[in-house]
Amino acid sequence: MKKFLISFVAVALIFTAISVSAQSSLNVREFGAVGDGKTDDTAAFQKALDAAASSDSQVVSVPRGNYRFEGSLQMPNGVTLKGVWESVPSHTGIRNKGQVKPTDDGTTFLVTGGQGQINDPPFLTLNTNSTLKGICIYYPDQKEDDVPVEYPWTIAMRGKNPAVLDCELLNPYQAIDATKNERHLIRNISGQPLRLGIYVDSIYDIGRIENVHFNPWWSMKPKLFRWQMENGEAFVFGRSDWQYVHNTFCFGYNIGYRFIETKNGVCNGNFLGIGADDCYTAVVVDQSAPRGLLITNGEFVSFH
């Protein structure tokens, strides 16, 4: 009986811990977010993020829904914004009849702000120790068979240890601005950035990019895809001291991987298992640091 009571208490404690953990995040709906695809949820999200900065959990959970944004978000230090996806989603062929659209399942952000204003603030800015996880980001006003409309950066990474994990950036004009930070982590990302995928610069302490795949899953319609092949760049690296890049891939860009010199300097690092398929040029090295670029097990294919 004693053994049974001890076991029962242990199980009760486990369930109590699970319950506390499940209730430890702030639900964005409690701050007024609607998620109907029509209501501007920008203010509600910012209110939830600011509240999380002073809460015990520092996590804002975003349940299934289509959240429309006409403005931009600032992530406070140490706060996580988390959707329902535990692994990066995929919405291939969303325009085909019978296929799932990104707005039909999971946590989807419909970004409409900043159209035509490339120099406006990024849609979402990560700061020190803040994280974005489990979200699909979609630009519903972008046309699938036309020259793409300019938008500001989708995500900017600042401060120390910002992270983007398990997200689908379906059709941004320019996806991730990974500059002016230390030890950024970009992991498990898919999508079709149209003009620029990831831009790295002013990194003085080891950035990390892992398992990022940019494929034309949103649109291969002739006018848009031709523009992407003539203008698109998937990965661009300026100053980065010991950048680590592992298992990345891009398809259908003018340049797959480009290494440039900026006013801040040049790049050196370790690039393992990187791939560029059907790019006009797979790798362009304008300049590199004296310590060099180590590219191992690369896969580079040109159809043209």
N, C-alpha and C positions, 0 to 999 in steps of 0.2 A: 504494500500500500504506500509506503514511504517513497519507494522508487517511482510509483505511478504519480504521486503528488508532485515530485520534483520535475518529472517529465511534463506534467500538465502546466506547471508554472513556467517552465522554459518555453513551451509552445505559446502560452499566453503573452510572454514577453516579446517573442518574435513577432506575433501578430500586432502587438501594440507598437513595436518599432516600425513595422510596415505601414500601419495606419498613420503614425506621426509623419513618416516620410512622405506618404501620399498627400498629406494635408499641408506640407511645409512650403509649397510653392504658392504664389499668388496667381489667381486665374484672371486673365485680362478681361474676361466678360464682367467680372465684378467691378470693373472700373469704367464700364460703359461701352466697351467694344461690342459691335453688333455682328459683324462677319457675314453680312448678306450680299456682299459684292457691290452694293450701291452707296451705303453710308460711309462717309469719310471717318476712318477709325484712328487717324493720326494722333489726335489729342488724347484719346482714351489710352492708347498704347504708351505714350510718353508719361502719362500720369501713373500708369502701372509700373513702368520702369523706374521712375523716380521714387515711388513708394518702396520698391524692392531694394533700393540702395540702402535703406535704413531698416530693413526687416531682417529677421534671423536667417531666412533661407536664401535671399538674394536671387531667386529664380522666378521668372514670370512664365507661366505655362499658357500655351495658346491652343485651345481645342480645335477640332475640325471646323473649318469654315472658310469663307472667301472674304478676306479683309482688304478693304480698299484704302489706299493711302494717296492723299493729294499733297502731303507735305513730307517732311523728313524727320528722322528719329536720331536722338543721341543716347547711346548706351552709357549709363554711369559705370564707374569703376567697379569691377567685381560682380556685375550682374549678368545673368544668363537669360536669354530669350529662347524658349524651347517649344517647338511644335510637336506634332504627334509622330513624325517619322523617326524611327530608331535607326534606319538605314537610308541612304540616299535614294529618293524615289526616281522613277523614270516615266516620262509621258511621251513615248515615241508615237509618231503618227497621230497627234492629237486632232488634226484636221480631218482625218479620214473617218468616213461614216462607221459608226459602231465602236469607235475607239474611245477610251476614257479621256476626258479633258482634265487639265490640271485643276480646274475649279469644281470638279465633281467629287473629289475625295481629299482627305488629309488636310493639312494646314497650308493654305495658299495666300500669299500676299499679292494683291493686284496693285501695281505701282503705276500711277497716272501723273504724279507731280513731276515738274521739271521738263516737260516735253519741249524740245527745241532749245533748251537752255543748258548747254553742256557744262558751263562753268558754275552752275548753281551748286549748293551743298549736296553731298552724296545722300542717297535715300537713307542709309543707315551707317552711322559711324560707331565703330567699336573702339573702346578705350582700354586702359590697363586692366588685365584679367577679365575682360568681358567676353562673352561667347554667344554666337548665334548657332542654333542647332535644330535640325529636323524641319526645315521650312522649304517650300517651293515658292520661288519669286518669279512672277510673270508680268509682262507688260502688255495688257490687253489691247492697247491702241496702236501697237506696232503692226504694220502691214506685212503679211507673209510673202507677197510677191511685188515688192517695190523697194526702192532705195530706202534704207532704214532711217528713221527720225532720230536725231541726236537726243540723248538724255545724259544727265550727270552720272557719276559713278554710282553703281548700285550699293557697293559696300566699301567703306574706307576703314583701314586698320591703323590705329594709332596707339601710342603708349607702349606698355610692356606686356607681352604674352596675350595679345588678342587672338581669338580663335574663331574660325568658321568651319563647322563640322556637319557632315551628312545633309547637305543642302543641294537643291536643284535650282540653278540659275538659268531658267529656260530660254529667255531671249533678250537679255540685256544688251544695250548698245555698248557699254563698257562695264565689266563685271566687278573686279576687285582691285582697289588701289591699296596695295600693300607697301606703303612708304612711311617713313618717319616713325618707325616702331622698332622694338627689339623682340626677337624670338617669336615672330608670328607663326601660327600653325593653321594651315589650310589643308583640310583632309576630307576625302570622300565627297568630292564635288563633281556634278555633271551639269551639262547644259550646252547652249549654243550662243556664247557671246558673239555679237555681230562685228564690232569694230576692234575691241581689245578685251582679252580675257583677264590676265593677271599682269599687273605692272608692279615691279619691285624696284625700290630705290631708297637711299638713305638708311640702309640696314647695317648697323655696326655690331650686331651680336646675333648671328646665326638664325636666319629664317628657315622655315620648314614647309615644304609643299609636297603632299603625298596623295596618290590615288585621285588625280584630277583628270577628267576626260571631257573634252569639248568636241561634240559631234553635231552634225546638222539634223538633230532630232525634231526641231521645231519646224524648219522649212528648208526644202531644197528647190523651191520654185525658182525659175530661171533668172528673173531680174534681181531678186535679193541675193541668191547664191553667187551669181556672177559678181555682184558688188563686193560680197564678202571675200571672194577669191582675189579680187583686185586690191582690196583695202585692209582686210582683216589681219590682225596679228594675235596669236594665241597667248604666248608668254614672252614678256619683255623684261629684261634685267638690266638695271643700271647699277648703282653702287650697292653692293652687298658683300659683307665680309663673312665668307664661309656659308654660302647658301646651300641647303640640302634639298634636292628634288628627286622624288622616287615615284616610279610607276605613273607617269603622266602621258597624255595622248591628245592629239588634235587632228582634225580632218577638215580640209577645205578652206585653208587660209592662204593669204599672200605669203606670210612668213609664219612658220611654226614657232621657232625659238630664236629670239633676237637678243644679242648682247651689245649694249651701247655704252658710251661714255656720257655721263651727265656732269653738271657742275659739281656734283657731290663725289664723283669718282667712277669706278668700274667694278666689275663683278669677279669674284672667284668662288669656286665651290665644286660640289660633287653632284653629278647628274646621272642617275642610275635608272636604266629601263625607261628612257624617254622615247616617245614615238611621234612622228609627223607623217600623216598619210594624205596624199592628194593635196599637198601644199605647193604653191609655185616654187618656194624655196623652203627647205626643211629647217636649216640652221644658218643664221647670219651672225658672224662675229665681227662687229665693227671695232671692238676693243675689249680687252680683258685685263685683269690685274696680273702683275708679274707672277703671282703664285699659280695662275692658270685656271683652266676649266677642265675637270676630269669628266668626260662623257663615256659611259660604259654601257654596253648592251643596248645601244640605240637602234631604233627601227625607223628608217626613212624611205618613203616610197613616193615617187612622182608619177602621176598618170599623164602628165602633159609635157 
